Amino acid sequence: MAHVALDESPGPGPGGAWYREVTPTQWKAFLGAYLGWVLDGFDFTIITFLLVDIRHSFAVDAALAGLLGTITLIFRVAGGIGAGTAADRWGRKGPLMFSILWYSAFSFLGGFSTSYGMLFAIRALFGIGMGGVWAAGMPLTLEHWPARLRGTASGMMQSGYSMGFLLSSLVYQFVYPVVNSSTGMGWRVMLWIGILPSLLVFFIMKGVKESPVWLERQRHLRERNETDSLSLPRLFRRDLIATTIHTSILMGAFLFMYHSITYWYPTLLTQLHRQTLPYLVALNVGAIAGAVVFGRISEGPLGRRGAATIATLVGILSLPLYVFTDNAGLMIGGALAMGFFGAGNFGVVPGYLTERFPTIARAVGAGFAYHVGAGMGSSTPWIVGMMQDNGYGLPTAMAACIAGSGTLVIVMLWLGPETRGRHFHATD
């Protein structure tokens, strides 16, 4: 069967600048999914600043506070699989818009919680929308962009989550004190403003086109008088099951490392009597820059595996500056380094995962791997909290989890293939 690779790029522009190769249609697809991921990151990470207030409001220990993050990450699995399956069958745009509306609604509802159990249930349901945004949004963008720029798009897309974290840091620093001092309901207001991402749906509806790869596949099926069945079972057939298992374990290691770096970090800064904002800005500016840089580097001779390996290794080596010092200058440097390398390794992930799966199962494959990985990594907030309850210092708990999961990331990367340069085919 003949394969036709789709690439809408008009070719290198004047001076060879890469961004001149990207069409307005491709930029709009990027922007719609990117903003969805930024605001998703905001709505998830804002709760990391509110753990002390929530513990006080509902009289729960550190492990239960950490479990709010864990349950969200577990339910991301359902969202990622559901939205990915729908995106393969009915197109990428619809599931993306639905997922944004879903997580916005449940972030808002969380602010009305009257008990820990109610908040726990709402944050679980929030996770479904969070998982759906990634599963539908990443293939929508990467199927629009040319293969030779997929690493760049991947890095920029993934950096959106850190941009969301940075945004939540700024809102907590400048908005939370105002509303908390005047109403005493600061943590509730922080969750209520999570309804705002729903407005993004209007832009996606009007301004973003459906994936050309998915549309071409539908044209190909119509010509053959065929229809796609649901894509989820495809992941467990003989030709894909090894890929499904490998990518899921790899993503478990990636996400365990990321949550080890970020989830309890605001609490660590509070224990050290530091203002959180300067360090979180350094961490997230580093992560944004690192994701873009390593995504771009992954298009060169190092490929996806080499770029992520270097980033992860240097991230592990940054641990003494990140969690084992109380010197302000060294802490800023450690936060910047850990963000750039330890979180910046994620820049290769969207491109790598979408390149591992064929068009017929790309959204569900990437969504399944990412979010089953999220399920595996969901224990991180709880484990770090439990280690504290059992007498370990927070720096030690964070460092052990970062180093262990980072080592597993490197091992798993080299147990899988290099994917740089693979083209997407409508007939796959």
C-alpha positions as CSV (number, residue, x, y, z in Angstrom):
1,M,0.0,0.0,0.0
2,A,1.4,3.4,-1.0
3,H,2.1,5.8,1.8
4,V,1.7,9.6,1.4
5,A,3.5,11.8,3.9
6,L,1.6,15.1,4.6
7,D,3.6,18.2,5.1
8,E,2.0,21.6,4.6
9,S,5.2,23.6,5.1
10,P,6.0,26.1,2.3
11,G,9.7,25.4,2.7
12,P,12.5,27.4,4.3
13,G,11.8,31.1,4.3
14,P,14.1,34.0,3.7
15,G,17.3,33.6,5.7
16,G,16.3,30.0,6.5
17,A,14.6,31.0,9.8
18,W,12.6,28.0,11.0
19,Y,9.6,30.0,12.1
20,R,9.1,31.2,8.5
21,E,8.4,27.7,7.4
22,V,5.3,27.5,9.6
23,T,2.0,28.6,8.0
24,P,-0.7,30.6,9.8
25,T,-2.9,27.5,9.9
26,Q,-0.1,25.6,11.7
27,W,0.5,28.4,14.1
28,K,-3.2,28.6,15.1
29,A,-3.2,24.8,15.7
30,F,-0.2,25.3,17.9
31,L,-1.7,28.2,19.8
32,G,-5.0,26.5,20.5
33,A,-3.4,23.4,22.0
34,Y,-0.6,25.3,23.7
35,L,-3.0,27.6,25.6
36,G,-5.1,24.7,26.5
37,W,-2.0,23.1,28.1
38,V,-0.9,26.3,29.7
39,L,-4.2,26.8,31.5
40,D,-4.4,23.1,32.3
41,G,-1.0,23.4,34.0
42,F,-2.3,26.5,35.9
43,D,-5.4,24.7,37.2
44,F,-3.4,21.7,38.4
45,T,-0.4,23.4,39.9
46,I,-2.3,26.2,41.8
47,I,-3.3,23.6,44.3
48,T,0.3,23.0,45.3
49,F,0.4,26.4,46.8
50,L,-2.8,25.8,48.7
51,L,-1.9,22.6,50.6
52,V,-1.3,24.3,53.9
53,D,-4.7,26.1,53.7
54,I,-6.4,22.9,52.7
55,R,-4.8,20.9,55.5
56,H,-5.9,23.6,58.0
57,S,-9.5,23.8,56.6
58,F,-10.1,20.1,56.7
59,A,-7.6,18.9,59.4
60,V,-5.7,16.4,57.2
61,D,-2.1,15.3,57.4
62,A,0.6,15.7,54.7
63,A,-0.1,12.3,53.1
64,L,-3.7,13.1,52.5
65,A,-2.8,16.5,51.2
66,G,-0.4,14.9,48.7
67,L,-3.2,12.4,47.8
68,L,-5.1,15.3,46.2
69,G,-2.4,15.4,43.6
70,T,-2.2,11.6,43.3
71,I,-6.0,11.1,42.6
72,T,-5.9,13.8,39.9
73,L,-3.0,12.1,38.2
74,I,-4.8,8.7,38.4
75,F,-7.9,10.0,36.8
76,R,-5.8,11.6,34.0
77,V,-5.5,8.0,32.7
78,A,-9.2,7.8,32.0
79,G,-9.2,11.2,30.4
80,G,-6.2,10.5,28.2
81,I,-7.5,7.1,27.0
82,G,-11.1,8.4,26.5
83,A,-10.1,11.6,24.6
84,G,-7.4,9.8,22.7
85,T,-9.8,7.2,21.5
86,A,-12.4,9.8,20.5
87,A,-9.7,11.9,18.7
88,D,-8.7,9.0,16.6
89,R,-12.3,8.2,15.7
90,W,-14.0,11.6,15.4
91,G,-11.1,14.1,15.0
92,R,-8.8,16.0,17.3
93,K,-10.6,19.3,17.8
94,G,-13.8,18.1,19.5
95,P,-12.2,16.1,22.3
96,L,-9.8,19.0,22.9
97,M,-12.6,21.5,23.4
98,F,-14.6,19.1,25.5
99,S,-11.6,18.4,27.8
100,I,-10.9,22.2,28.3
101,L,-14.5,22.7,29.3
102,W,-14.4,19.7,31.6
103,Y,-11.3,20.7,33.6
104,S,-12.4,24.3,33.8
105,A,-15.8,23.3,35.3
106,F,-14.3,20.9,37.9
107,S,-11.6,23.4,38.9
108,F,-14.4,25.9,39.6
109,L,-16.5,23.4,41.5
110,G,-13.6,22.5,43.8
111,G,-13.8,25.9,45.3
112,F,-17.2,25.1,46.8
113,S,-15.9,22.0,48.7
114,T,-17.3,21.6,52.2
115,S,-15.2,18.6,53.1
116,Y,-11.9,16.9,52.2
117,G,-13.9,14.0,50.7
118,M,-15.8,16.4,48.4
119,L,-12.6,18.1,47.3
120,F,-11.0,14.7,46.7
121,A,-13.8,13.6,44.4
122,I,-13.8,16.9,42.5
123,R,-10.1,16.8,41.9
124,A,-10.4,13.3,40.7
125,L,-12.9,14.3,38.1
126,F,-10.8,17.3,37.2
127,G,-8.1,14.9,36.2
128,I,-10.2,13.5,33.4
129,G,-10.2,16.8,31.6
130,M,-6.5,17.3,32.3
131,G,-5.7,14.0,30.6
132,G,-7.9,14.8,27.6
133,V,-6.2,18.0,26.7
134,W,-2.8,16.4,26.2
135,A,-4.2,13.4,24.3
136,A,-6.1,15.4,21.8
137,G,-4.1,18.6,21.7
138,M,-0.6,17.2,21.0
139,P,-1.5,15.2,17.9
140,L,-3.6,18.1,16.6
141,T,-0.5,20.4,16.7
142,L,2.2,17.9,15.6
143,E,0.1,16.5,12.7
144,H,-0.1,20.1,11.4
145,W,3.6,20.9,11.6
146,P,6.3,19.6,9.2
147,A,8.3,16.6,10.4
148,R,11.6,18.5,10.4
149,L,10.2,21.0,12.9
150,R,8.3,18.5,15.1
151,G,11.0,18.5,17.8
152,T,10.8,22.3,18.0
153,A,7.0,22.2,18.2
154,S,7.2,19.4,20.8
155,G,9.5,21.5,23.0
156,M,7.4,24.6,22.8
157,M,4.1,22.7,23.3
158,Q,5.4,20.9,26.4
159,S,6.8,24.1,27.8
160,G,3.2,25.3,28.1
161,Y,2.8,23.3,31.3
162,S,5.7,25.1,33.0
163,M,4.2,28.4,31.7
164,G,1.0,27.4,33.5
165,F,3.0,26.7,36.7
166,L,4.7,30.1,36.4
167,L,1.3,31.7,35.9
168,S,-0.1,30.0,39.0
169,S,3.0,31.2,41.0
170,L,2.4,34.8,39.9
171,V,-1.3,34.6,40.7
172,Y,-0.6,33.1,44.1
173,Q,1.9,35.8,44.9
174,F,-0.1,38.8,43.9
175,V,-3.8,37.8,43.8
176,Y,-4.1,35.3,46.7
177,P,-3.0,37.7,49.5
178,V,-5.5,40.3,48.4
179,V,-8.5,37.9,48.3
180,N,-7.4,36.0,51.3
181,S,-7.1,39.0,53.5
182,S,-10.4,40.5,52.5
183,T,-12.5,37.3,52.4
184,G,-10.6,34.6,54.2
185,M,-11.4,32.3,51.3
186,G,-8.1,32.6,49.3
187,W,-7.8,29.0,48.4
188,R,-11.4,28.8,47.2
189,V,-11.0,31.8,45.0
190,M,-7.8,30.3,43.5
191,L,-9.9,27.3,42.4
192,W,-12.8,29.4,41.2
193,I,-10.7,31.4,38.7
194,G,-10.0,28.0,37.0
195,I,-13.2,28.5,35.1
196,L,-11.5,31.1,32.8
197,P,-9.8,28.6,30.4
198,S,-13.3,27.7,29.1
199,L,-13.2,30.9,27.1
200,L,-10.4,29.4,25.0
201,V,-12.9,27.0,23.4
202,F,-14.3,29.9,21.3
203,F,-10.9,30.5,19.7
204,I,-10.4,26.8,18.9
205,M,-13.9,26.4,17.5
206,K,-13.5,29.3,15.1
207,G,-9.7,29.6,14.5
208,V,-8.2,26.1,14.5
209,K,-8.5,23.6,11.6
210,E,-8.8,19.9,12.1
211,S,-5.6,17.8,11.7
212,P,-4.7,17.4,8.0
213,V,-3.4,13.9,8.7
214,W,-6.6,12.8,10.3
215,L,-8.7,14.4,7.5
216,E,-6.6,12.6,4.8
217,R,-7.0,9.3,6.6
218,Q,-10.8,9.8,6.5
219,R,-10.7,10.6,2.8
220,H,-8.6,7.5,2.3
221,L,-11.1,5.4,4.2
222,R,-14.1,6.8,2.2
223,E,-12.4,5.9,-1.0
224,R,-12.1,2.3,0.2
225,N,-15.6,2.4,1.7
226,E,-14.2,1.6,5.1
227,T,-14.4,3.1,8.6
228,D,-12.0,3.1,11.5
229,S,-13.0,1.0,14.5
230,L,-12.2,2.3,18.0
231,S,-8.4,2.6,18.2
232,L,-7.8,1.5,21.8
233,P,-7.8,-2.3,21.1
234,R,-5.2,-1.6,18.4
235,L,-2.6,-0.8,21.1
236,F,-2.7,-4.4,22.3
237,R,-2.2,-6.2,19.0
238,R,1.0,-8.0,18.4
239,D,2.6,-5.2,16.3
240,L,2.0,-2.4,18.9
241,I,1.9,-4.0,22.4
242,A,5.6,-3.8,23.0
243,T,5.5,-0.1,22.0
244,T,2.5,0.5,24.3
245,I,4.2,-1.1,27.3
246,H,7.6,0.5,26.8
247,T,6.2,4.1,26.3
248,S,3.9,3.7,29.3
249,I,6.8,2.7,31.6
250,L,9.0,5.5,30.2
251,M,6.3,8.1,30.8
252,G,5.8,6.7,34.3
253,A,9.5,7.5,35.0
254,F,9.3,10.9,33.3
255,L,6.3,11.9,35.3
256,F,7.5,10.5,38.6
257,M,10.6,12.6,38.2
258,Y,8.7,15.8,37.3
259,H,6.3,15.5,40.2
260,S,9.2,14.8,42.5
261,I,10.7,18.1,41.4
262,T,7.6,20.3,41.5
263,Y,4.8,19.1,43.7
264,W,6.3,19.6,47.2
265,Y,8.7,22.4,46.1
266,P,6.6,25.3,47.3
267,T,6.3,23.5,50.7
268,L,10.0,23.1,50.9
269,L,10.5,26.8,50.2
270,T,8.0,27.6,52.9
271,Q,9.9,25.4,55.4
272,L,13.0,27.3,54.6
273,H,11.2,30.6,55.2
274,R,11.6,31.8,51.6
275,Q,9.3,33.7,49.4
276,T,8.2,31.1,46.9
277,L,7.9,33.4,43.8
278,P,11.6,34.0,43.0
279,Y,12.5,30.3,43.1
280,L,9.4,29.2,41.3
281,V,10.0,31.8,38.6
282,A,13.6,30.5,38.2
283,L,12.4,26.9,38.1
284,N,9.7,27.5,35.5
285,V,11.6,29.9,33.4
286,G,14.3,27.3,33.3
287,A,11.8,24.6,32.4
288,I,10.3,26.6,29.6
289,A,13.6,27.4,28.1
290,G,14.9,23.9,28.6
291,A,11.9,22.2,27.0
292,V,12.3,24.5,23.9
293,V,16.1,24.0,23.8
294,F,16.1,20.3,24.2
295,G,13.1,19.9,21.8
296,R,15.2,21.8,19.2
297,I,18.4,19.9,20.0
298,S,16.5,16.6,19.5
299,E,16.2,17.4,15.8
300,G,20.0,17.2,15.5
301,P,22.5,14.3,15.7
302,L,21.6,13.5,19.4
303,G,18.0,12.7,18.4
304,R,15.2,12.4,20.9
305,R,17.0,9.9,23.2
306,G,20.3,11.7,23.4
307,A,18.8,15.1,24.1
308,A,16.6,13.8,26.9
309,T,19.4,11.8,28.4
310,I,21.8,14.8,28.7
311,A,19.0,16.9,30.2
312,T,18.0,14.2,32.7
313,L,21.6,13.5,33.8
314,V,22.4,17.1,34.5
315,G,19.1,17.5,36.3
316,I,20.1,14.7,38.7
317,L,23.5,16.3,39.2
318,S,21.8,19.6,40.1
319,L,20.2,18.1,43.2
320,P,22.7,19.5,45.8
321,L,21.8,23.1,44.7
322,Y,18.1,22.3,44.4
323,V,17.3,20.8,47.8
324,F,20.4,20.6,50.0
325,T,21.3,24.3,50.5
326,D,19.8,27.3,52.2
327,N,22.0,29.9,50.4
328,A,19.7,32.1,48.4
329,G,22.0,32.5,45.5
330,L,22.7,28.8,45.2
331,M,19.0,28.0,45.6
332,I,18.1,30.3,42.7
333,G,20.9,28.7,40.6
334,G,19.7,25.2,41.6
335,A,16.1,26.0,40.7
336,L,17.1,27.4,37.3
337,A,19.3,24.4,36.6
338,M,16.7,21.8,37.7
339,G,14.1,23.5,35.6
340,F,16.3,23.8,32.5
341,F,17.6,20.2,32.7
342,G,15.4,18.2,35.1
343,A,12.1,19.4,33.8
344,G,13.4,20.5,30.4
345,N,13.9,16.9,29.4
346,F,10.1,16.8,28.8
347,G,10.6,18.9,25.6
348,V,11.2,15.7,23.6
349,V,8.1,13.9,24.9
350,P,5.2,15.0,22.6
351,G,7.3,14.5,19.5
352,Y,8.7,11.1,20.7
353,L,5.3,9.7,21.7
354,T,3.5,10.8,18.6
355,E,6.3,9.3,16.5
356,R,6.0,5.9,18.1
357,F,2.4,5.3,17.0
358,P,0.7,5.0,13.6
359,T,-2.0,7.5,12.5
360,I,-4.9,5.0,13.3
361,A,-3.9,4.9,16.9
362,R,-1.7,8.0,17.4
363,A,-3.9,10.0,19.7
364,V,-4.9,7.1,21.9
365,G,-1.4,5.6,21.8
366,A,0.3,8.8,22.9
367,G,-2.5,9.6,25.3
368,F,-2.5,6.1,26.8
369,A,1.2,6.0,27.3
370,Y,1.4,9.5,28.7
371,H,-1.5,9.1,31.1
372,V,-0.8,5.5,32.2
373,G,2.6,6.9,32.9
374,A,0.9,9.6,34.9
375,G,-1.0,6.9,36.8
376,M,2.3,5.2,37.6
377,G,3.8,8.5,38.6
378,S,0.7,9.6,40.5
379,S,2.0,8.0,43.7
380,T,4.8,10.6,43.9
381,P,3.0,13.3,45.9
382,W,1.7,10.7,48.3
383,I,5.1,8.9,48.6
384,V,7.0,12.1,49.4
385,G,4.3,13.1,51.9
386,M,4.5,9.6,53.5
387,M,8.2,9.7,53.7
388,Q,7.9,13.0,55.7
389,D,5.3,11.4,58.0
390,N,7.8,8.6,58.6
391,G,10.6,10.9,59.7
392,Y,12.5,11.7,56.5
393,G,13.3,15.3,55.7
394,L,11.5,16.8,52.7
395,P,14.9,17.5,50.9
396,T,15.9,13.9,51.3
397,A,12.6,12.5,50.2
398,M,12.5,14.8,47.1
399,A,16.1,14.0,46.2
400,A,15.7,10.2,46.4
401,C,12.6,10.3,44.2
402,I,14.2,12.6,41.6
403,A,17.5,10.6,41.4
404,G,15.8,7.2,41.2
405,S,13.2,8.1,38.6
406,G,15.7,10.1,36.5
407,T,17.9,7.0,36.3
408,L,15.0,5.0,35.1
409,V,14.2,7.6,32.5
410,I,17.7,7.2,31.0
411,V,17.5,3.4,31.0
412,M,14.1,3.3,29.4
413,L,15.0,5.8,26.7
414,W,17.8,3.6,25.5
415,L,15.7,0.4,25.6
416,G,13.5,2.0,22.9
417,P,14.2,3.2,19.3
418,E,15.2,6.6,18.0
419,T,12.3,8.3,16.3
420,R,13.7,11.6,14.9
421,G,12.7,12.2,11.3
422,R,9.7,9.8,11.1
423,H,6.9,11.0,8.9
424,F,3.2,10.7,9.5
425,H,1.3,8.7,6.9
426,A,-2.5,8.9,6.4
427,T,-2.6,5.2,5.5
428,D,-1.0,3.9,8.7
